[in-house]
Amino acid sequence: MRLLPNDLIKRAETVIAANREAGRMISLAESCTGGLVCAALTEIPGSSAVLDRGFVTYSNESKHELLGVSNEIIETFGAVSIACAWSMAQGALARSQADVAVAISGIAGPDGGSDLKPVGTVVFARAERGSDEIVAEERLLDGSSRADVRYQAALVALELLLP
């Protein structure tokens, strides 16, 4: 029995295999997905050769305490912002042995959205050790249900983990 949908597991298998082949370790900083990406990765036998660690930083305080996201970033741009996601990814990279880190922060709903940031707004960032390249984006995912937003966000995050 598998706990997660097959396509999520298939994508996780691809991520584990590709990163194993590339000799890369990965880490995650998850907010709205609450560990879903790490859960998908750890469904795969041998994932410990690739997944270094995951941070579930749901509250603003945890983003600050565990990942070093500055309070100024959260106060100025919000937890659901490119600046926050980029800082989360940088923090996960700095606090792990990983070669690449991906961060996810968003509004899964059904509450919490606004005109500026409706339910389904999710930001992603990827940081790679030794690179100054900023890879970050905001997406508006199908916000018809909380589960759908979290599921879609996990799929995007897994794609960002591919070499």
TAFENGI-V51604 format. One record per residue. N is the residue number from 1. PHI is phi as a letter, one per 20 degrees, with the letter a starting at -180 (999 if undefined). OMEGA is omega in degrees with one decimal (NA if undefined). Layout:
BEGIN
n->[N/N]
phi->[PHI/PHI]
omega->[OMEGA/OMEGA]
END
This chain:
BEGIN
n->[1/2/3/4/5/6/7/8/9/10/11/12/13/14/15/16/17/18/19/20/21/22/23/24/25/26/27/28/29/30/31/32/33/34/35/36/37/38/39/40/41/42/43/44/45/46/47/48/49/50/51/52/53/54/55/56/57/58/59/60/61/62/63/64/65/66/67/68/69/70/71/72/73/74/75/76/77/78/79/80/81/82/83/84/85/86/87/88/89/90/91/92/93/94/95/96/97/98/99/100/101/102/103/104/105/106/107/108/109/110/111/112/113/114/115/116/117/118/119/120/121/122/123/124/125/126/127/128/129/130/131/132/133/134/135/136/137/138/139/140/141/142/143/144/145/146/147/148/149/150/151/152/153/154/155/156/157/158/159/160/161/162/163]
phi->[999/d/e/d/g/g/f/f/f/g/f/f/g/f/f/f/f/f/f/f/f/e/m/d/d/c/b/c/c/d/d/f/e/l/n/f/f/f/f/f/f/f/f/e/g/n/f/f/f/c/e/f/a/c/d/d/d/f/e/f/f/f/f/f/f/e/d/m/f/f/f/f/f/f/f/e/d/n/f/d/b/g/f/f/f/f/f/f/f/f/f/f/f/f/d/b/e/f/e/b/c/c/d/c/b/a/d/e/n/f/d/n/e/b/f/f/c/f/g/o/f/c/d/c/b/c/c/c/g/n/c/e/f/e/d/b/b/d/c/d/e/f/e/f/b/g/f/f/f/f/f/f/f/f/f/f/f/f/g/f/e/f/f]
omega->[175.4/-179.0/-171.3/179.7/-176.5/-177.6/175.5/178.3/178.9/178.9/177.2/176.6/178.9/179.7/-179.5/-178.1/-177.3/-179.9/175.0/179.6/-179.5/-178.5/-176.7/170.3/-177.4/172.1/-178.1/168.2/-174.2/172.5/-174.2/179.2/171.5/179.4/-178.4/-179.5/177.0/178.4/178.3/-179.2/-177.2/170.2/-173.9/176.0/-179.7/-178.1/-179.1/176.4/-174.9/-175.9/178.1/-179.9/175.7/177.0/172.3/-175.9/-174.5/-179.3/175.4/180.0/-179.8/175.8/179.7/-174.4/-174.5/-174.6/178.8/176.2/-177.2/176.4/179.2/178.4/-178.7/-180.0/-176.3/-172.2/-177.4/179.6/177.6/-179.2/176.2/-178.2/-179.5/-179.8/178.7/178.6/176.6/179.9/178.0/179.6/178.6/178.3/-178.0/-175.7/-179.9/175.3/-174.0/174.0/-179.9/177.9/176.4/178.4/179.3/174.3/-176.9/-179.9/-175.6/176.9/3.7/178.4/173.4/179.9/176.8/176.5/-179.5/-179.0/-178.4/173.4/-177.1/176.1/179.7/176.7/-177.8/173.5/175.9/176.6/178.9/179.7/178.2/-179.7/176.0/-178.7/177.4/175.8/-177.7/179.2/173.3/177.6/171.6/-178.6/178.1/-176.0/-176.9/173.8/177.5/179.7/-179.8/-179.9/-178.2/179.6/179.5/178.8/178.4/177.7/178.8/-179.5/178.1/176.5/-179.1/178.9/179.2/179.3/NA]
END
